[in-house]
Amino acid sequence: MKFFYLILLIIVTLRSVSQSEIHLCVTDSLGIPISYVEYGIIGVIGNVTDIHGNLYLDIENDNVNDTLTISCIGYSLKKISISEALNLDTIVLLNKFNKLDNVIINKNEYKTKEIGFDRYKNFTYTLRYPAKVASVIDEYNDDDAYIYSIRFYIKKHEQKAKLRITLYTIDKKTHSPKTILNKKDIIFKIKKDGWNNIELKETIKMPDSGLICSFQILDNDKVDEVLFGGHISPRNEYKNKILDSFYPHMPWQFFSFEDQPIFLTLAVTLKVIIKKE
């Protein structure tokens, strides 16, 4: 029995030696904690700060020489060495003063149009904290259009579930998210199962090549997963419209379902306003 406890003590000791923890608070220049900041080691691991701005990250010895990347819409990107972060209690993000587009729209000159995919009955995507899922909306060719609202279908959610919604341009080479379009963070509390709608508080021009709309669960203490509705059907040619990323600052990849020609998409639509002909 003594031998067993000795082995257990050695294992625990070795683990504590080979692993350290970063625990600090992310704040703005006024010292106010920033909720839901993405952080991580690019390509290795990532997470999101809690509502109080707390950042926790277990660090293996192999990653001590890596860089901690911290990002949040509305703030400048922050990069700091892991070795330095281990000795800090607080990291301050500086406000990034993005000039918002001030577009005056005469409603009499514009009409509304819904684009994207509204099919949701035969496919379910389970989004788990802190992963992201994204819908590619690239079949679009109208000029001078502005995004008015985003609509998406939830099959099942836990009470008080919150989502971060981010709009991206499309990287033409990789067909993955490239540049963030929204200059304000879009945080949405899911109201019900079924169709949910959120109106944007800023004017965002619809890119000619389409865009990618991503969703991420926040507040993991309360919510672990949200089920999105989608559609899957046979196609002569594989055409996947769903991307996911398992952790913040991890690569995006196309979600794979089965090795066969299919059409696969989330039920996500955009309401845009375009000029009347």
C-alpha positions as CSV (number, residue, x, y, z in Angstrom):
1,M,0.0,0.0,0.0
2,K,2.9,2.4,0.8
3,F,4.4,1.6,-2.5
4,F,1.1,2.5,-4.3
5,Y,0.9,5.9,-2.5
6,L,4.6,6.5,-3.4
7,I,3.9,6.0,-7.1
8,L,0.9,8.2,-6.9
9,L,2.9,11.0,-5.3
10,I,5.5,10.7,-8.0
11,I,2.9,10.9,-10.8
12,V,1.3,14.0,-9.2
13,T,4.7,15.7,-8.6
14,L,5.8,15.0,-12.2
15,R,2.5,16.4,-13.6
16,S,2.8,19.6,-11.5
17,V,6.4,20.1,-12.7
18,S,5.5,19.6,-16.4
19,Q,2.4,21.9,-16.2
20,S,1.8,25.5,-15.2
21,E,-1.3,27.6,-15.1
22,I,-1.9,31.2,-16.3
23,H,-4.6,32.9,-14.3
24,L,-5.1,36.6,-14.9
25,C,-7.8,39.2,-15.6
26,V,-8.2,40.9,-18.9
27,T,-9.3,44.6,-18.5
28,D,-9.6,47.8,-20.6
29,S,-7.5,50.9,-20.0
30,L,-9.8,51.9,-17.1
31,G,-9.4,48.6,-15.3
32,I,-12.8,47.3,-16.2
33,P,-12.8,43.5,-16.8
34,I,-13.7,42.6,-20.4
35,S,-16.0,39.6,-20.9
36,Y,-15.8,37.0,-23.6
37,V,-12.3,37.8,-24.9
38,E,-10.8,35.1,-27.1
39,Y,-7.3,33.9,-26.1
40,G,-4.9,31.0,-26.7
41,I,-1.8,29.7,-28.4
42,I,-2.4,29.8,-32.1
43,G,-2.8,26.3,-33.5
44,V,-2.6,24.6,-30.1
45,I,-5.4,25.6,-27.7
46,G,-7.7,28.5,-26.9
47,N,-10.7,29.6,-24.8
48,V,-12.8,32.6,-23.9
49,T,-12.7,34.8,-20.7
50,D,-15.7,34.5,-18.4
51,I,-18.1,37.3,-17.7
52,H,-15.6,38.7,-15.1
53,G,-12.7,38.8,-17.6
54,N,-10.9,35.9,-16.0
55,L,-8.4,34.0,-18.2
56,Y,-7.3,30.5,-17.3
57,L,-4.9,28.4,-19.4
58,D,-2.9,25.3,-18.5
59,I,0.6,25.4,-20.0
60,E,2.8,22.4,-20.8
61,N,6.5,22.8,-20.6
62,D,6.7,22.4,-24.4
63,N,4.6,25.6,-24.8
64,V,6.5,27.9,-22.4
65,N,8.3,29.6,-25.3
66,D,5.1,30.1,-27.3
67,T,3.0,33.3,-27.6
68,L,-0.3,34.0,-25.9
69,T,-2.6,35.8,-28.3
70,I,-5.6,37.8,-27.0
71,S,-8.2,39.3,-29.2
72,C,-11.6,41.0,-28.9
73,I,-13.7,43.1,-31.3
74,G,-13.2,46.8,-30.5
75,Y,-9.8,46.3,-29.0
76,S,-6.2,46.1,-30.4
77,L,-4.8,42.6,-30.8
78,K,-2.4,41.7,-27.9
79,K,0.5,39.2,-28.1
80,I,2.6,38.3,-25.1
81,S,5.1,35.5,-24.4
82,I,3.8,32.7,-22.2
83,S,6.8,33.0,-19.9
84,E,5.8,36.7,-19.2
85,A,2.1,35.9,-18.9
86,L,2.8,33.4,-16.1
87,N,4.0,36.3,-13.9
88,L,1.1,38.7,-14.6
89,D,-2.1,39.2,-12.7
90,T,-3.7,41.6,-15.3
91,I,-3.4,42.2,-19.1
92,V,-4.8,45.5,-20.5
93,L,-6.3,45.7,-23.9
94,L,-6.4,49.1,-25.6
95,N,-9.5,50.4,-27.3
96,K,-9.4,50.3,-31.0
97,F,-11.3,53.3,-32.3
98,N,-12.9,52.0,-35.5
99,K,-14.6,54.6,-37.6
100,L,-18.2,53.3,-38.2
101,D,-19.7,53.7,-41.6
102,N,-22.3,56.5,-41.5
103,V,-24.5,55.4,-44.4
104,I,-27.8,57.3,-44.8
105,I,-30.4,55.0,-46.4
106,N,-33.6,56.3,-47.9
107,K,-36.1,53.5,-47.4
108,N,-38.1,54.6,-50.4
109,E,-35.1,53.8,-52.6
110,Y,-34.4,50.4,-51.2
111,K,-36.2,47.0,-51.0
112,T,-35.5,44.0,-48.7
113,K,-34.3,40.6,-49.8
114,E,-33.5,37.5,-47.8
115,I,-30.5,35.4,-48.8
116,G,-29.0,32.2,-47.3
117,F,-30.6,28.9,-46.5
118,D,-33.9,28.4,-44.6
119,R,-33.9,24.6,-44.6
120,Y,-33.6,23.1,-41.1
121,K,-35.6,19.8,-40.8
122,N,-33.2,16.9,-41.5
123,F,-29.8,17.9,-40.0
124,T,-28.7,18.9,-36.5
125,Y,-25.3,20.4,-35.7
126,T,-24.3,20.3,-32.0
127,L,-22.1,23.3,-31.1
128,R,-20.1,22.8,-27.9
129,Y,-18.3,25.4,-25.8
130,P,-15.9,27.0,-26.8
131,A,-16.0,25.9,-30.4
132,K,-17.3,27.9,-33.3
133,V,-19.5,26.9,-36.2
134,A,-20.0,29.0,-39.4
135,S,-22.3,29.1,-42.4
136,V,-21.0,30.1,-45.8
137,I,-23.3,32.4,-47.7
138,D,-21.5,33.0,-51.0
139,E,-24.3,32.8,-53.6
140,Y,-24.8,36.5,-54.0
141,N,-24.3,39.0,-56.8
142,D,-26.2,42.2,-56.1
143,D,-24.3,45.5,-55.7
144,D,-24.9,48.2,-53.1
145,A,-26.6,46.0,-50.5
146,Y,-26.5,46.4,-46.7
147,I,-27.1,43.7,-44.1
148,Y,-30.1,44.5,-41.9
149,S,-30.6,41.4,-39.8
150,I,-29.5,37.8,-39.2
151,R,-31.9,34.9,-38.8
152,F,-31.0,31.4,-37.6
153,Y,-32.8,28.2,-36.5
154,I,-32.2,26.7,-33.1
155,K,-33.5,23.1,-32.5
156,K,-32.6,23.0,-28.8
157,H,-30.9,25.3,-26.3
158,E,-30.3,25.5,-22.6
159,Q,-31.8,28.4,-20.6
160,K,-29.7,31.6,-20.7
161,A,-27.6,30.5,-23.6
162,K,-25.6,33.3,-25.2
163,L,-24.0,33.4,-28.6
164,R,-21.3,35.6,-30.2
165,I,-22.1,36.2,-33.8
166,T,-19.3,37.3,-36.2
167,L,-19.4,38.2,-39.9
168,Y,-16.3,37.6,-42.0
169,T,-15.2,38.1,-45.6
170,I,-14.3,35.0,-47.5
171,D,-10.7,34.0,-48.2
172,K,-10.8,33.2,-51.9
173,K,-7.9,30.7,-51.6
174,T,-9.0,28.7,-48.6
175,H,-12.8,29.6,-48.6
176,S,-12.5,30.2,-44.9
177,P,-13.1,33.3,-42.7
178,K,-10.7,36.1,-43.4
179,T,-11.5,39.7,-42.2
180,I,-14.1,40.5,-39.5
181,L,-16.8,42.8,-41.0
182,N,-18.6,43.9,-37.8
183,K,-16.9,46.6,-35.8
184,K,-19.0,46.0,-32.7
185,D,-19.2,42.7,-30.8
186,I,-22.6,41.0,-31.5
187,I,-23.8,39.2,-28.3
188,F,-27.2,37.5,-28.5
189,K,-29.2,35.7,-25.9
190,I,-31.2,32.9,-27.4
191,K,-34.9,33.6,-26.8
192,K,-36.5,30.4,-28.0
193,D,-36.2,27.2,-29.9
194,G,-37.0,27.8,-33.6
195,W,-36.2,30.9,-35.6
196,N,-34.2,33.6,-33.8
197,N,-33.7,37.1,-35.3
198,I,-31.2,39.8,-34.5
199,E,-31.1,43.3,-36.0
200,L,-27.7,44.8,-36.5
201,K,-26.8,48.0,-34.7
202,E,-24.3,49.1,-37.3
203,T,-24.3,49.4,-41.1
204,I,-22.4,46.6,-42.8
205,K,-22.1,46.5,-46.6
206,M,-22.6,43.0,-48.1
207,P,-19.4,41.9,-49.8
208,D,-19.9,41.0,-53.5
209,S,-18.4,37.6,-52.9
210,G,-20.7,36.8,-50.0
211,L,-19.7,36.3,-46.4
212,I,-19.3,33.8,-43.6
213,C,-21.5,34.0,-40.4
214,S,-20.1,32.3,-37.3
215,F,-21.6,31.4,-34.0
216,Q,-19.9,30.8,-30.6
217,I,-21.3,29.8,-27.2
218,L,-20.4,32.0,-24.3
219,D,-20.8,31.5,-20.5
220,N,-19.7,27.8,-20.3
221,D,-20.6,27.6,-16.6
222,K,-24.3,27.7,-17.5
223,V,-24.3,26.3,-21.1
224,D,-22.4,23.5,-22.7
225,E,-24.1,23.1,-26.0
226,V,-26.6,24.5,-28.5
227,L,-28.2,22.5,-31.3
228,F,-28.6,24.3,-34.7
229,G,-31.0,23.2,-37.4
230,G,-29.7,22.6,-40.9
231,H,-30.2,20.7,-44.1
232,I,-28.5,17.8,-45.8
233,S,-29.4,16.4,-49.2
234,P,-27.8,14.4,-52.1
235,R,-26.0,16.4,-54.7
236,N,-24.0,15.4,-57.8
237,E,-21.1,17.5,-56.5
238,Y,-20.0,17.9,-52.9
239,K,-20.9,21.4,-51.7
240,N,-20.3,21.9,-48.0
241,K,-21.4,25.2,-46.5
242,I,-20.5,24.5,-42.8
243,L,-17.1,25.4,-41.2
244,D,-16.1,24.8,-37.6
245,S,-13.2,25.5,-35.3
246,F,-12.8,23.6,-32.0
247,Y,-11.1,26.4,-30.0
248,P,-10.4,30.1,-30.5
249,H,-7.3,30.8,-32.5
250,M,-7.5,27.3,-34.0
251,P,-7.8,26.7,-37.8
252,W,-11.2,26.6,-39.5
253,Q,-12.1,23.5,-41.3
254,F,-15.0,22.3,-43.3
255,F,-17.3,20.0,-41.3
256,S,-17.2,16.5,-42.6
257,F,-20.2,14.3,-42.4
258,E,-20.0,11.4,-44.8
259,D,-17.7,10.6,-47.7
260,Q,-20.3,11.1,-50.3
261,P,-21.7,13.9,-52.6
262,I,-24.0,15.9,-50.4
263,F,-25.3,19.5,-49.9
264,L,-24.8,20.5,-46.3
265,T,-25.8,23.8,-44.7
266,L,-27.0,25.5,-41.5
267,A,-30.3,27.3,-41.5
268,V,-29.0,30.8,-41.5
269,T,-30.4,33.7,-43.6
270,L,-29.5,37.4,-43.9
271,K,-32.0,40.2,-44.6
272,V,-30.3,42.7,-46.8
273,I,-31.6,46.0,-48.3
274,I,-30.8,46.7,-51.9
275,K,-31.6,49.6,-54.2
276,K,-34.7,49.4,-56.3
277,E,-34.2,49.0,-60.1
